[in-house]
């Protein structure tokens, strides 16, 4: 009996730890601060959703550069830092997005919403200069250092090879238009304020200090628009949504301090030689890929459902 009780405690302890990996959904901005307008008009909006945008951008490579100019007594400096992490493949990011989308469709169905295809826009003036695009092919071109994904089988209108999704008025579609864009960075600036002040005071120093910090960034946006009445509800978080316990705690640094110029006297002529200092580092953050997949998917699920609940509040 004691061993069974101990096992139950261990299971509960593990479950508790996993549950704590993902933070609660932060508070959303409201009113004009969020970009909302005519929210109350959503009351009469149809119980149909046209998902116009569904994109997740995962940061896979961090790169930063800092430099100082040459001075009277010193040469110039530059520091470059690149941080990557191992364990994740392109297919892994695509599967997270596919699983999120499947869950979201199921969630909308459970809330009594019909999801309609973008095919209803085929004869609309809104798509005159756009082409129908099929999701499922990750891109590395939209944001530097990120892999951008759209769900497999998801069709949407865009131009410039998916770089510019359809936006604006889509009257006549007979649905509320949903636009979902989520950004998942894994690095954050971690140089202390005291260090930054000291660097400025000394001068001639280029310094970059960062740490792993997996999160859904607060610039992620979930927007619902009724094009018939121009009502807009945007769920934008006031703070990032943290996903902890995925990366090993660490600090990654690159710094370069200026060298004093060397002066040589030749008769009446003084020659001054300036030496530049350049530092470039490539470092790897330690990641648990299984925790990454589970944590990121769970965080995005919680966020998309919470944001949609925010919209449903006005649509009921």
Secondary structure, DSSP 8 states (H G I E B T S, - for coil): -HHHHHHHHHHHHHHHHHHTTB-----B--HHHHT-B-GGGGGGS-SEEEEEEEEEEEE-EEEEEEEE---SSB--EEEEEEEEE-S--HHHHHHHHHHHHHHHHHHHHHTT-EEE-GGGGTT-GGGTT-EEEE----BSSSSTTEEEEE-TT-EEEEETTTTEE--S--TTS-SEEEEEEEEE--EEE---HHHHHHHHHH-SEEEEEEEE--EE-TT-EEEEEETTTTEEEEE-BSS-EEB-SSB----EEEEEE--B-EEEEETTEEEEE---EEEEEEEEE-B-HHHHHHHHHHHHHHHHHHHHHHHHHHH-
